Each structure stands twice: as C-alpha cells, then as structure tokens.
C-alpha cells in the first residue's frame, strides 16, 4: 500500500519560517475561511485542454470534470511551463521556472538528478505546518524517499518506478484468485503478446497488429501498445492508486492533509480497458485539420520521427490511437468521480480544496504528429492544460478566469488559499487577488520553455497570439506567430505578414522582458551552441555555479552530444 506520510519536522518548520522572513504575507482574509483547509491535488499526465468539453471539444462526455467546473473555478488560459513531465511537475510544486529548479528533461530517462528538496514547495511548507502529506501514483521527480514531505523509515518505494510493487503483489494475489485466462479475441482483433496483457489479455485490431509487426526501422515501437486491455477496471494500476489515495484521505479525515493522486493516463502506452475502449467510436473522432498537412512550408515537423509514424499508420491507425487516448480520458474522469464521491461521503467537501490539472498537453495528431511532445516547437494542443480549482463553499461556483495561469502559479496559489505565506523565492504568482476580484482578470502573457525553443503566449488587441523562437538549427532561428484565437490549430504562420508587424514587435519586446526577468540568460547562446540549459547544473559531476546565478548571462553550457528529449 502506498502511504508516504509527511514529516512535520521542527527543523523543516524553522527552514520554512526563515524562507518566509522575506515572503509575501499570507492573505489577511483568505478566500478559504477554514484556517487549515485540506487539499486534494488530482492530476493526470499529458491531457490537452483541447480534448475536453470544458474547453470546447464535445466529442466525449466528462461528467465529473464538468461537475468540478460547475462547483469551482475554471482557468481558461492555463498553460504548461514546459511540455515535459518532470520539468512541469517540478514547477507545479516549487513555483519555479525549469532553469531555476534545474530539471529540464525527464528524470528517469537521463542522468539529471531528481528534485532538490532545498527548494520550498507546497508539500514541504504544508507538511511543516502540520499537514499530513501523501503522494499516490506517478512522481517522476527522482527518489521520492529523499523528498522531505514523503520521507519515512521505509524505502520500499524508493522511486516512482517501483511505487507499484505493493500494488503488484496485491494484484497478483487477486489474479490468482480469479485465475484469469485471456478471452478469445473479438472479431477484427488479435490477441497479442506485446506486454500489456496484465494476465488478462491484450488485444489489437488486425490493422494495428499488422502495422506493429511490420513497422520499418526508425518508426516508433510504441505503436505496439495501441489497443484494448483485458484487465478489470478495479485491478488496473491507477484504480488501485486512487483507492489508496482515498484510504489516505479517510485515515486523515480529522486533521489537515494534502493528498496528491497522480495518474499516468492519458499518456503512452495508449491502451485502455473496457468499458472505456468501447465507449469511443474511432470513425467519429474529430481529427485536427492539420493532421494531413505534408507541406514543409506550413508544417515544420515533416522530418520528425513522430510525423513519419503518423504517415505510416495512416488515418486508420491514427484514429485507433486517438480512440485509446480518449478512452483513457474517460477513465481519468471516472477516477476523479471516485475521489469526489469519497469526499462527499466523508463529509469533507465543505473543507477541502480540490485541484484538477495535468503536467502538459498532447499533440492530438495535429500536424500529423501522434506521440507525446518530441518536437522542436509548441502547439496549442501541447501547451494548453486543463485547470479547475474547487474551493469550499459556492461563492465562486462556475467562475471562469481568463488570466493566463502558468505551471509555476499553482504552488503560490495553493499556499495563499491555505493561509500560508508565499516564499519570495517563488517565481509564480498567487491567483488569490484575481479570485477575490482585487486584481483584473486579464489574459496577459505566459512564458514557456523547452530544450531548444521558447514561447510567449498572450493577448494583443483583444486576440491571443502564440509567438515562438526555435533555436534547434544552429544556423538559423525560426520565429513563429499564430493568432490562436482565430486559428487555434496554427494553420497560418503570421510572422512575415506585414499586416501583423505591430503584433510581432509587441510580442518580441515582451518576450525579451520575460527572458530577462526570469533569468533565462542563456537564450542568446542557443543558436550557436545548442544549449541544453541549466539542467546541466544539477547533473552529476557538474559544478553548480549557475543554479542560482543572477540574470547576468553567466555559466552557459553546451548540450551533451547525442542527448535528446525523451518521450515519457
């Protein structure tokens, strides 16, 4: 059972108090009236806002996400700071940009070390002030037992990869009782041995099975994971994670707690079990209008592996992949419903803050791209993330906030909502003034990073624009500008359109201000040096001179030869 209790150590409390000496003051009249409201952070992985009814895509129904929106506050312009799991997750809990917390690649797929506990975070601060903290499911930030809120005597769950050991043992016992044998394949299906059977069988359509077996070199092997699992819903990994998260909530019902319930879906492997697989008709999936754009003048990703995979699978395979993705979203919605129902049954709804969000989006087959996020730029599908925050009471029920909310803003917002001072070191901003109506609800601007690109997204003259600089080609910097209000699928690049020259000038100037303000001081070295950015400062054997350097263009490092962003 995954229970990683908080350690409200006096030393940690002293550290937090010291950090708070120069912090923003806690709100005198918190939006949440309870002195110590509980917090449930329910998050999933790789869920694009553009896949949800909440943000205009009515292909599927998500009653529990919609319920939370009706009862809470929906952020219409929530964006990720980086479209990668580990960096985005670190920013969500520390309130810092990746070039400060030092994680700019996925921790488990590189030699980048895990999150340094020296950075204050929601869990560290709340744990030091008497909260029980428990994390259930995907962590993706290194050794979880090294992180103070979850550090205990047991090292059974040393990293997120083996956090399922206890669940696996229980699952094996249940499977032995059930004595399952894979059911016969349905008409049009093939029972496969691709490794996703869980003892109950894994099935692919005949089309996908043929594509998996005959894929050419260089085409993603993950296509062998697209299909239907036979595992019962209640024995699926993340169903057990949700169950244990609810058990933690129940055990701590009489004291303040922060429970993080973190699901992998709708992330690869793109396989899902009944009934969710059967709830999606692949023929009716609304594919992006850019799904079949093969013109390199308008589609900058035609030389990428992900584009070639999409072309290889063709429309039938693309629809099957998206069927599994949408099926996983239905499952996520059902698991959120279990948590909301548990809070109701335990009579905790009236004193619990509930957050629903994700780390980053998904490409949704835009520009012919099927997998994750390994491209050198940004798309709306990848950048926009769902975010709903439900507060105790109904004073803000149904509210929609337009102001741009970035990953780093979650930590200071949660701290302010729970009556805690926000450390001055956090770069994100509390949204309590916007929620209370004391600050204007304007779209403003948001700044996102990735290994070889940066994006500024914001409003100019009543329209929202996405402006990007892509530095991957050492001989040239590519600029892009899209009016994502009118062109959310980014079909027309306006960067060289004379009619938009004033918008380009505004976006360029604002982009430079963000880069300077947030210490992104290596940016001018990227075209010449192929910058890997400050993640190197936390790599074993590397000096730490630039981890806390001021915005003075100090300590540039080259990207290691052969390294690449992973697709986890």
Secondary structure by P-SEA (a helix, b strand, c coil): cccccccccaaaaaaaaaaacccccccccccccccbbbbbbcccccccccccccccccccccaaaaaaaaabbbbccccccccccaaaaaaacccccccccccccccccccccccccccccaaaaaaaaccbbbbccccccccccccccccccccccccccccaaaaaaaaaaaaaaaccccccccccccccccccccccbbbbcaaaaaaaacccccccccccccccccccccccaaaaaaaaaaaaaaaaccccbbbbbbbcccccccccccccccccccccccccccccccccccccccccaaaaaaaaacaaaaaaaaaaaaaaaaaaaaaaaaaaaaaaaacccccbbbbbbccccccccccccccccccccccccccbbbbbbbccccccccccccccccccaaaaaaaaaacccccccccbbbccccccccccccccbbbbbcccbbbbbbccccbbbbbbbbcccccbbbbbbbcccccccccccccccccaaaaaaaaaaaaaaaaaaaccccccccccccccccccccccccccccccccccccccccccccbbbbcc
